[in-house]
Amino acid sequence: MIVDQFPDRTILVDGETYLYFGGTSYLGMATNPDFQNLLFESIKTWGTSYGSSRNSNIQLRIYQEAEELFSKNSGAEAALTVSSGTLAGRLVLDSLATTHRHFYHYPKTHPAILEHSSQPVFINGALHPGLTDEVNEAVVITADALLSLAVQPTNFDFLDGISSSKTITLLIDESHSLGIVGKDGSGVFKTITHPSISQKIMISSLTKAYGCSGGVIVGNKKLVDSIRSAVVFISAAGMNPIFLQTFVKGQGIIQNQLKKLRENLQFVYGNDDLPQQFYYDHDYPVIYSHSNVIFDYLKSKGIIITNFKYPNYEALMNRIVITANHTKQDLEQLKSALMQFQKETLH
């Protein structure tokens, strides 16, 4: 489907307006008028783009201010912003590859943090033998904090079974949890306190919940400093500063949108369970369906959802996304359609 405007709570397809329950704009920041006004003001300060290296002799103060805020919010020593979440992942992997030989990935880990020689954490349902032997070595384990087709954060209890001879660096991707999961939307990172972890690192896209084009790396100061001196980082332009200023000044708006989102989740889920054929969690704004007819059915009811083939998954993704911008009337229409779908498919 080709559209000519940002798909917010509604979407115009072939001249017809549908409710839109798709995408990743969980907090609805991209079309929030107050947030947009902050962005317009930021353009007056920083221009439309800034193509210089972050290591240039001219330093923009907003980078330091924003990165200190990311560091504070995550509870980490340091943070570094870059132009995308994928670049954040590649920079971290390149840095870790200079000191680590063995990488392991949790099932369905996002390609952004998938090192080319990485091996699966599990083989035939058991931990990889390389994680349970007695060889003293440093290993990197990568995982999505919340998988693309999951509705609850990844459970890291599997770390209990890893040999104590391993020094573990845990790298997580928070792209689908930062801004909407945890206290004040702070994500999953600070809640992971497993004693087996010697170092934990987080990368995330900022485009989804926050509506800011860019990515962030969070970790200890030594790691962040090493990436600052990497050739790729030095030779690339940084994240657009207008989004960083908008993020810093828009903290109140972000929290207000998070409050609206959680009110919408309470309205949708409440005390009424959705049909069993839908996969969801009361604290997360995404509902999944494995039905191969749900997309067409909901479209017939005036609703468009996300439906496409996602990497690392076999079937088409049917992703129903609730955002802070949906109205109670929108949500009523969605709930009614889902309940009706159950009745019609059971007969």
N, C-alpha and C positions, 0 to 999 in steps of 0.2 A: 504494500500500500504506500503510495507516494502522497505526502501531505505538504501543505504550504504554510503551516504555522506550528508553533510548539504545541504538542499534545498535552494539555493540562487535564482538567477534570472532564473536558469534552474534546472530541476530535472530529474534524470535518473530512469525510471520505466520499469522494465522488459526489459532492454537493449535498450529502446527507450528514446530519449531526448525530453522533453517538456519544454515550457516556464512555469515558476512557478509564479503564482499570488496568493499566500496564505501565511499562517504563521503570525507572528507578528514582524518580523525583519524590522520594518518600515524604520529605517535609514541604514540598511544593515551593521551594525557594526560587526556582527559575522564573516564576511568574508572579511572585509576591511583590506588590507595588512598592512597599517600604524598602524591601531589599534591593529592588531595581533602582530606586532613588539613591540609595547609598552607592551603588555601582556607578551611576551617572556622576555623582560627586567625586568619586575616586578617579574617574577619567579626567576630570579637570585638574587633579593633582598630579597624576602619573602618566597621562596620555593614554592612547588606545593600546599600546604595547611597549615592551622594553626588551630589545634584542641583545643587550650586552651580557657578557659573562658575569656570573656572580662573583668572580675573583678579580674583577676589574678594580682599578684604583678608585673608581667612584662607586660607593656603596649606598644602596637605598635602605633607609632605616626601617621601612615597613617589613622587610624580610626578617630582621632580627626580632621585631615586635611580634610578628605572627608566629614565628618559630618558638619563641618563648611561651606563647600562649598554648601552642600544641603540646609542648613539653610539660607544662603545668597541668593541662587537662588530662594527659595520659599518665602522669606520675613518673615519667622517665627523665633521664638526665639531660637529653638533648633531642632536638628535632630538626629536620631539614626538608624544605619544600622543593619540589621539582615540577616539571611541566605536565606529568601524567602519573597515574598510579602504576601503569606498566613500566615506565622508566624507573620509578622508585624501586620496583621489584628487581629489575635487571641490575641496577647499580648496587643493590645490597648483595645479590648473588655474585656479581663480579668481585666485590670486596671480600666476601667470605671464601671465595674460591682460592684466594691467595694464601689462606691459612688452614683450609679444610679440604680433605680429599673425598670424604664420604657424605653424600646427601641422600636423604630419604624423604618421600612425600606421602602425605595422608591421601586416601582415595579421593579422586576428583578435584585435586588441588588446581587452582587457577594457573594457567600458563605463565602469568607474570612472575610467579615465584617457583617455577619448575626448572631446576637446573638440568642441563642437557644430559648429564650422566646419572641423574637421580634414580634411585631404586625405590620400589614401593615399601611402605612401612609394614604392610601385611602381605603375606604370601599364603594362599589357601586358608585364610582365616587366622593365621598365626603370625606373630611378629617375625620380621625378617631375621634370619640367623645372624646376620651381621650386627644386629642390635642386642643379641642375647649372649654372644660369646664373651670371653674374658680378656679380649685384646684391649689394652689401654689406648684410647684414641678419642679425638674430638669429632663429633658428628653434627650435621645440621639436619633438622627436621622441619619441613615446611608444611603448612596447612592453612586452609581458609578458616578464619574465626567463625564464619557462618557460611556454609556451602551454598552455592548458587541455587540448588534445589532442596535446601533444608529450611526449617523454620525455627530451629533452636541452635544455640551455639555448639560448636564442636566440643565433644567430651574428651578431655586430655588424660583420662584415667589410664589409657594404654601406656603412658609413660612409666607407670608402676612396674611394668614387666621388663623394662630395658635394663640391661646390666649396669651395675654401679661402676664398672670400669669405663663407661662412656661419659665424656664431657659433652653435654647437650646444649646446642644453640637452637632455640625455637624461633622460627620466622613465620609470622602469621599475616594474612591479608584480611584487613578489616573493611573492605570496600562496601560490603552489604550489611555492616553492623555499626560502623562509626556514625554517630549522630542520632541513632534511633534506638540502640540497645544499651541497657545499663543506666545507672544513675546519671541524670542530666544528659543522656545520650553519649556518655563517654566511651562506650564500646566495651569490648571484652578484654582488651590488653591488660589492664591493671588488675583484673580478677584472676589472672592465671599466675598462681604462686607455687607451682609444683616444685618440691625440693630437688628434683633431678635436673632442673634447668639451671645452667650456669650463666646463660645470657639469653634474653628474649628481645626480639625486634619486631616492630610492626610496620607494615606499609599499607597505604590505603589510597584509593582514588578519593578526591574531594568533590567530584562532579555529581555524585549521586545524592546523598542526603543534603549536602551543603550547597549544591548548585554552583560551585566554584570550579572552574576548569584548572585542574592541577592534581598533584599528588603529594604525599608526605611520607617521610621516613622517621620513625621514632625508635630510639635505642639509647645505648650508653654513649658518652662523649667521645670515647676512643673510636668507636665505629663511625660516628657522624663526621668526626674530623678526618678520618681516612677517606671517606667518600668525597668530602670537600676538596681533597687534593687529587682525586681521580681525574684522568685525562678527559673522560666523557663529560663529567660534571663541569670541569673548567671550560671546556670548549663549547658547551651548550648554553643557550639562554635559560634564565630561570623561569619559574612560574610567573605568569602575568601579575604584576604588583597590584593592579586594580582589584583583583579578586581577593588578595590578601588583606587589603585595607577594608574591603566590604565585609569579609569574614570577621575581622577584629571588631569593627564597629557594629556588626549585626548580631552580636551574641544575644541580645535581648529578643530580637526578632526570631532567631533560631529556637530559643527556648519556648517562646510563645507558640511557634509552629509545632514543636514537639508536644506541647500540651494539647493542642488541637488534634494531632495525630492520635494520641493516646485516648482522647475522648471518642474519636471515631472508632478506634478498635473496641472500646467498651460498648459502643452502640451496636457494632456488627456482631460481636461475639456475645457480650452480656451473659445472661444465664441460659441462653438458647444455643444449643450445639448445632453446628452446621451438619449437613448430611455426611455420613461416614465416608463417602467416596471422595471427600475433599480432605486435603492434608494441610493443617494449619496449627498455629499456636496463638493463644490469647494475647501474647505480648509482642507479636511480630506482624507487620503489615502486609504479609504475602500469603495467598492461598494457592495451593497447587492442585491440579487434577491430572490424572493419567488417562482420562477419556479421550478418544480420538475424534469425538464429535462435539466436545464442549465449546470449542471456539465458534463453530458455525451456529450452535444453539444460542449462545449468548449474543452473537451478532444479530440473530433473528429477533432478539428481545431488546435491541438498541444498545448493546454493550460490546465494546471491543477490548480484548485482553491481549497480553503478550503471547505470541505463538510462533516459535521458530526452533531450528535445530541448534542446540548449544554444544560447544566443544566438550568432549569427555562424557557426553550423555547419549544414549542410544536413540531414544524417541524424541519427538517434538516436545518442546517445553510449553506447558499451559500455565501461565503465571498471572494470577489475579492480584493486582497491587492496589492497596488502599493508601491514599495520601492524606495529608493534612488539609488539602483544598477541597476534598469531596464534601458535599452537603449531606444533611440527614436524608433528604429526598433521594439523592444519588444512592446512598447506602441502602435505603429501603428497597429501591428498584433492584439492586444487586442481590440482596437477601431473598427477595421474592423470586427472582429468576433462578437462583441456586436451589431453592426449595422445590420449585416447579420442575426443574431439571431432574431432581431425584424422583419425583412422582412419575414423571413420564418415562424415565429409563427403567423403573421398576415394573412397568406394565408391558 
